[in-house]
Amino acid sequence: SGAAHEQVRCRKGDLKGPDGAVIPAANVTTRFVRYVLAHATDGTLLKRELKEQIFGDCLDPAESVRMKANGFRPVWVTVAVPKDAKSGTYRGEFSVVADSGEAVRFPVELEVGARTLPDEKSFFLDLWQAPWAVSRYHGVKPFSKAHYALMKPLLQELAAAGQKTITTFLVDHLWHPGDGDKVEWMVERTKNADGSWSFDYTRFDQYVAFAKRCGIGPQIHCYSPLRFQSWNPKNKLRNHQLSYMDAASGFERTITFEDYWSKDYEDYLAPLLKSLEAHAKEKGWLGDVYIAVDEMDLKLVKLFLDLIRKYAPGLKLAYASDRDFKEYADLPIDVYSQALRGNLVSRGFLEGARARKANPQMPVGIQVNDRDWFREINAATR
């Protein structure tokens, strides 16, 4: 736009195809792309940090936006093609209209193929949800009625794509403090005056039930027994500290562990595992609840497997790995996801993926980060 404009809106039209076929405008969704400030690397093996830049990130369903003079705003267009739509070329016209009445018209052409997607998405899709990002972006109280109303179309869109997991959180500040939004716990942990522990599942239950109503599930992944990147020496202090509510004082406290193999850490984690298993059984979710860990080393993964077997054998383990698959190939991990970067996706990984796929007790999740491997990965896990 050369000049500034208020209330710039998108207008959609029908798409007309062969033999009078029509995809109605109601099947078209337009969203304005909004921008955020973020850091990036230069894409080389050195991964050198670049200066903060503007990136297109949010797809905003707002009815209108403001345009600054000499501004630029992409529009993201999604078309829900009816299952019975005839194949062929469909044409129409969309427009962007300013409050002054000035309009820019765009001819649209859509090629509809002869294939039909199945109603049931059988592939395993696991995109982590970040509820706090939604509340922060819209300025609403986390897990309020307004927050759930804003999350509903987002989770329904995930469900329509085949999302199989509900992301929940057992610890606060799961990832780095500077990365993304603050993550709080969904299961409030309280140390009672007599030294025992109690757990409040109110927020956890509400979010899981909400996600299920949106069509997501059946798996419930609980992040995590400890914070991200435990192996990094820079993160040792923060990763060796976990929070709880102190009933005697009414304040949040922190407990520090010298070693995850210590009795102190086992005494901290064991009551949570026992409680979570009992709660999952009570809710009818046992078998669908997973302790989920993100990019942790082999020794810690083995530790969590041992502690789950010891204290809560009804729970399962999901692991998102950035290590060589061979390190974990023999471990009874229920859902294994491999970061597809560097040399991690080897022939051995593909063979392991096929073997796990053949075993119904060990479904495979694949995180696609490298297009070069997509075709072979797709063939291996189909």
Sequence and secondary structure as in RCSB ss.txt:
>XXXX:A:sequence
SGAAHEQVRCRKGDLKGPDGAVIPAANVTTRFVRYVLAHATDGTLLKRELKEQIFGDCLDPAESVRMKANGFRPV
WVTVAVPKDAKSGTYRGEFSVVADSGEAVRFPVELEVGARTLPDEKSFFLDLWQAPWAVSRYHGVKPFSKAHYAL
MKPLLQELAAAGQKTITTFLVDHLWHPGDGDKVEWMVERTKNADGSWSFDYTRFDQYVAFAKRCGIGPQIHCYSP
LRFQSWNPKNKLRNHQLSYMDAASGFERTITFEDYWSKDYEDYLAPLLKSLEAHAKEKGWLGDVYIAVDEMDLKL
VKLFLDLIRKYAPGLKLAYASDRDFKEYADLPIDVYSQALRGNLVSRGFLEGARARKANPQMPVGIQVNDRDWFR
EINAATR
>XXXX:A:secstr
  S EEEEEEE   EE GGG EE GGGEEEEEEEEEEE  B SSTT  B   EEEEEEEE  SEEEE TT    E
EEEE   TT  SEEEEEEEEEE TTS EEEEEEEEEE S    SS  S B     HHHHHHHHT  TTSHHHHHH
HHHHHHHHHHHTB EEEEESSSS S TTSSS    SSEEEE TTS EEEE HHHHHHHHHHHHTT  SEEEEE S
S S TT GGGHHHHTEEEEEETTTTEEEEEE S TTSHHHHHHHHHHHHHHHHHHHHHT TTTEEEEEES  HHH
HHHHHHHHHHH TT EEEEEE S GGGTTTS  SEEEEE  TT S HHHHHHHHHHHHSTTS EEEE   GGGHH
HHHHHH 
